[in-house]
Amino acid sequence: MFKRIANLFRGFLSLFISGLEKSNPEALLEMEKENLRKQIANYNQGLASHAGLCERLMSQVKAGEKQEQELRAKTSAHLKAGNRDAAAQYALQLQGVQRDLQENRTQLEQANNTYQDLVKARDVSVKAAQAKIEGLKSTITDMRMKQATAEMSEMASGMISNIGGAGDTLNRLQEMVGEERDKAAGRARVAADSLDMGEVRVKETEQLALADQALADFAAQEGLVLESAPGAVPSTPAVEAKLKTMGPAEQQ
């Protein structure tokens, strides 16, 4: 019973984590980059240990070569001096040193080859991982762009659907505005047709005549002589009579 509940809990937890990973792939990618850095650090530690082995073998080879030279010189010197037994002992030691030296050289060569292979394997693995990470970054960026484009397209689609579905609101508004505009244009035309332009012109002429008469009265009071204004309208008996009737105060 408890095992089934634990399995169910692990299943829900796995689904939850999977959902988080899908919703935030950038965080998962950063975690993998951190894991790669840790793996490289651990690998470099092992590589350093192997490099230390190579250095130790190299030191042993150098020491063996030096010992070989010394034993070879001692053997040759005793042999030339006629000390056959001593020369034989040194020759025997020289053979042992040479065997050890050859073995150390073989081990050193193998260790160096292994070190080079390990370095190459590390570089190849790191480059492959970095290329994969860069590819994933580009893929994630492209995915985000496509998601944003899809969301904008869906929003645009929804807006078009809503505008078309409300429909008729814009069409009715256009009809109402058109009707009101036509009504206003009709009222303006009716008002223009009902305006008596003849009466307007008469009023304008009267105003001009009154202004000229006022100017003449002023000139007479001041003893000034008025010249005829260019383009002045000549007074007529009808206009003068009308002015006299309209201005009795001035005639007195």
C-alpha positions as CSV (number, residue, x, y, z in Angstrom):
1,M,0.0,0.0,0.0
2,F,2.7,2.5,1.0
3,K,4.8,1.4,-1.9
4,R,2.0,2.2,-4.3
5,I,1.4,5.6,-2.7
6,A,5.2,6.3,-2.9
7,N,5.2,5.4,-6.6
8,L,2.1,7.6,-7.2
9,F,3.8,10.5,-5.4
10,R,7.0,10.0,-7.5
11,G,4.9,10.0,-10.6
12,F,3.2,13.2,-9.8
13,L,6.6,14.8,-8.8
14,S,8.1,13.6,-12.1
15,L,5.2,15.1,-14.1
16,F,5.5,18.4,-12.1
17,I,9.3,18.6,-12.8
18,S,8.8,17.7,-16.4
19,G,6.3,20.5,-16.7
20,L,8.7,23.0,-15.2
21,E,11.5,21.8,-17.5
22,K,9.2,22.3,-20.5
23,S,8.1,25.8,-19.4
24,N,11.6,26.9,-18.6
25,P,14.2,25.2,-20.9
26,E,16.7,28.0,-20.3
27,A,17.1,27.0,-16.6
28,L,17.6,23.3,-17.6
29,L,20.2,24.4,-20.2
30,E,22.1,26.4,-17.5
31,M,22.0,23.4,-15.2
32,E,23.5,21.2,-17.9
33,K,26.2,23.8,-18.6
34,E,27.1,23.8,-14.9
35,N,27.2,20.0,-14.9
36,L,29.5,20.1,-17.8
37,R,31.8,22.5,-16.0
38,K,31.9,20.2,-13.0
39,Q,32.7,17.2,-15.2
40,I,35.5,19.0,-16.9
41,A,36.9,20.0,-13.5
42,N,36.8,16.4,-12.3
43,Y,38.3,15.1,-15.5
44,N,41.1,17.7,-15.3
45,Q,41.9,16.4,-11.8
46,G,42.3,12.9,-13.1
47,L,44.3,14.2,-16.0
48,A,46.6,16.0,-13.6
49,S,47.2,12.8,-11.6
50,H,48.1,11.0,-14.8
51,A,50.4,13.8,-15.8
52,G,52.1,13.4,-12.4
53,L,52.7,9.7,-13.1
54,C,54.3,10.7,-16.4
55,E,56.6,13.2,-14.6
56,R,57.6,10.5,-12.1
57,L,58.4,8.0,-14.8
58,M,60.4,10.7,-16.6
59,S,62.4,11.3,-13.4
60,Q,63.1,7.6,-13.1
61,V,64.3,7.4,-16.7
62,K,66.7,10.3,-16.2
63,A,68.0,8.8,-13.0
64,G,68.4,5.4,-14.7
65,E,70.2,7.0,-17.6
66,K,72.6,8.7,-15.2
67,Q,73.2,5.5,-13.3
68,E,73.8,3.6,-16.5
69,Q,76.5,6.1,-17.5
70,E,78.2,5.8,-14.2
71,L,78.1,1.9,-14.2
72,R,79.3,1.9,-17.8
73,A,82.2,4.1,-16.9
74,K,83.1,2.1,-13.8
75,T,83.0,-1.2,-15.6
76,S,85.2,0.1,-18.4
77,A,87.7,1.6,-15.9
78,H,88.0,-1.6,-13.9
79,L,88.3,-3.7,-17.0
80,K,91.1,-1.6,-18.4
81,A,92.8,-1.7,-15.0
82,G,92.7,-5.5,-15.0
83,N,90.2,-5.8,-12.1
84,R,88.2,-8.4,-13.8
85,D,86.0,-9.3,-10.8
86,A,85.0,-5.8,-10.0
87,A,84.4,-5.1,-13.7
88,A,82.1,-8.2,-13.8
89,Q,80.1,-7.0,-10.7
90,Y,79.6,-3.5,-12.3
91,A,78.7,-5.1,-15.6
92,L,76.0,-7.2,-13.8
93,Q,74.6,-4.1,-12.1
94,L,74.7,-2.4,-15.4
95,Q,72.5,-5.0,-17.0
96,G,69.9,-4.7,-14.2
97,V,69.9,-0.9,-14.5
98,Q,69.5,-1.2,-18.3
99,R,66.5,-3.6,-17.9
100,D,64.8,-1.2,-15.4
101,L,65.6,1.7,-17.7
102,Q,64.1,0.0,-20.7
103,E,61.0,-0.8,-18.7
104,N,60.7,2.7,-17.4
105,R,61.1,4.1,-20.9
106,T,58.3,1.8,-22.2
107,Q,56.0,2.8,-19.3
108,L,56.8,6.5,-19.9
109,E,56.0,6.2,-23.6
110,Q,52.7,4.5,-22.9
111,A,51.8,7.0,-20.2
112,N,52.6,9.9,-22.5
113,N,50.5,8.3,-25.3
114,T,47.6,7.8,-22.8
115,Y,47.9,11.4,-21.6
116,Q,47.7,12.7,-25.2
117,D,44.7,10.5,-25.9
118,L,43.0,11.7,-22.7
119,V,43.6,15.3,-23.6
120,K,42.3,14.8,-27.1
121,A,39.2,13.0,-25.8
122,R,38.6,15.8,-23.3
123,D,38.9,18.5,-26.0
124,V,36.6,16.6,-28.5
125,S,34.0,15.9,-25.8
126,V,34.0,19.5,-24.6
127,K,33.7,20.9,-28.2
128,A,30.9,18.5,-28.9
129,A,29.1,19.5,-25.7
130,Q,29.6,23.2,-26.4
131,A,28.3,22.8,-30.0
132,K,25.3,21.0,-28.7
133,I,24.7,23.7,-26.1
134,E,25.0,26.5,-28.7
135,G,22.6,24.5,-30.9
136,L,20.1,24.2,-28.1
137,K,20.4,27.9,-27.3
138,S,19.6,28.7,-30.9
139,T,16.7,26.3,-30.9
140,I,15.3,27.7,-27.7
141,T,15.6,31.3,-29.1
142,D,13.8,30.2,-32.3
143,M,11.2,28.4,-30.2
144,R,10.5,31.6,-28.1
145,M,10.3,33.6,-31.3
146,K,7.8,31.2,-32.9
147,Q,5.8,31.1,-29.6
148,A,5.6,34.9,-29.6
149,T,4.6,35.0,-33.3
150,A,2.0,32.3,-32.7
151,E,0.6,34.3,-29.7
152,M,0.5,37.5,-31.8
153,S,-1.2,35.7,-34.7
154,E,-3.8,34.2,-32.3
155,M,-4.4,37.6,-30.8
156,A,-4.8,39.2,-34.2
157,S,-7.2,36.3,-35.2
158,G,-9.2,36.9,-32.1
159,M,-9.4,40.6,-32.7
160,I,-10.6,40.1,-36.3
161,S,-13.1,37.5,-35.2
162,N,-14.4,39.9,-32.5
163,I,-14.6,42.8,-34.9
164,G,-16.4,40.8,-37.5
165,G,-18.7,39.1,-35.0
166,A,-19.7,42.5,-33.3
167,G,-20.3,43.4,-36.8
168,D,-22.6,45.0,-37.4
169,T,-21.7,47.6,-34.7
170,L,-19.3,49.3,-37.1
171,N,-21.7,49.1,-40.0
172,R,-24.5,50.6,-38.0
173,L,-22.2,53.4,-36.7
174,Q,-21.2,54.1,-40.3
175,E,-24.8,54.3,-41.4
176,M,-25.8,56.6,-38.5
177,V,-22.9,58.9,-39.2
178,G,-23.7,59.0,-42.9
179,E,-27.4,59.8,-42.2
180,E,-26.5,62.6,-39.8
181,R,-24.0,64.0,-42.3
182,D,-26.6,64.0,-45.1
183,K,-29.2,65.7,-42.8
184,A,-26.7,68.4,-41.9
185,A,-25.9,69.0,-45.6
186,G,-29.6,69.2,-46.4
187,R,-30.2,71.7,-43.6
188,A,-27.3,73.9,-44.9
189,R,-28.7,73.8,-48.4
190,V,-32.2,74.8,-47.3
191,A,-30.8,77.6,-45.2
192,A,-28.7,78.9,-48.2
193,D,-31.8,78.7,-50.5
194,S,-33.9,80.7,-48.1
195,L,-31.4,83.5,-47.7
196,D,-32.5,86.7,-49.6
197,M,-29.3,88.0,-51.1
198,G,-31.1,91.0,-52.7
199,E,-32.0,92.4,-49.3
200,V,-28.5,91.8,-48.1
201,R,-27.1,93.8,-51.1
202,V,-29.6,96.7,-50.4
203,K,-28.5,96.8,-46.7
204,E,-24.9,96.9,-47.8
205,T,-25.5,99.8,-50.2
206,E,-27.4,101.7,-47.5
207,Q,-24.6,101.3,-45.0
208,L,-22.0,102.6,-47.5
209,A,-24.3,105.6,-48.3
210,L,-24.7,106.5,-44.7
211,A,-21.0,106.3,-44.1
212,D,-20.4,108.7,-47.1
213,Q,-23.0,111.1,-45.8
214,A,-21.5,111.1,-42.3
215,L,-18.1,111.9,-43.8
216,A,-19.6,114.7,-45.9
217,D,-21.2,116.2,-42.8
218,F,-18.0,116.1,-40.9
219,A,-16.1,117.8,-43.8
220,A,-18.7,120.5,-43.9
221,Q,-18.5,121.2,-40.2
222,E,-14.7,121.4,-40.4
223,G,-14.7,123.5,-43.6
224,L,-12.9,120.8,-45.6
225,V,-13.4,120.0,-49.3
226,L,-14.0,116.4,-50.1
227,E,-12.9,114.9,-53.4
228,S,-14.9,112.2,-55.0
229,A,-13.7,108.8,-53.8
230,P,-12.4,106.6,-56.7
231,G,-15.1,104.1,-57.5
232,A,-17.7,105.9,-55.4
233,V,-21.3,105.1,-56.2
234,P,-23.1,108.3,-57.4
235,S,-25.9,109.3,-55.3
236,T,-29.4,109.1,-56.8
237,P,-32.5,111.1,-55.9
238,A,-34.1,107.9,-54.5
239,V,-31.2,107.2,-52.2
240,E,-31.0,110.9,-51.1
241,A,-34.7,111.0,-50.3
242,K,-34.4,107.8,-48.3
243,L,-31.4,109.2,-46.4
244,K,-33.4,112.3,-45.6
245,T,-36.2,110.3,-44.3
246,M,-33.9,108.1,-42.3
247,G,-32.0,110.9,-40.8
248,P,-34.1,113.9,-39.9
249,A,-31.9,114.9,-37.0
250,E,-29.0,115.4,-39.4
251,Q,-31.2,117.6,-41.8
252,Q,-32.1,119.9,-38.9
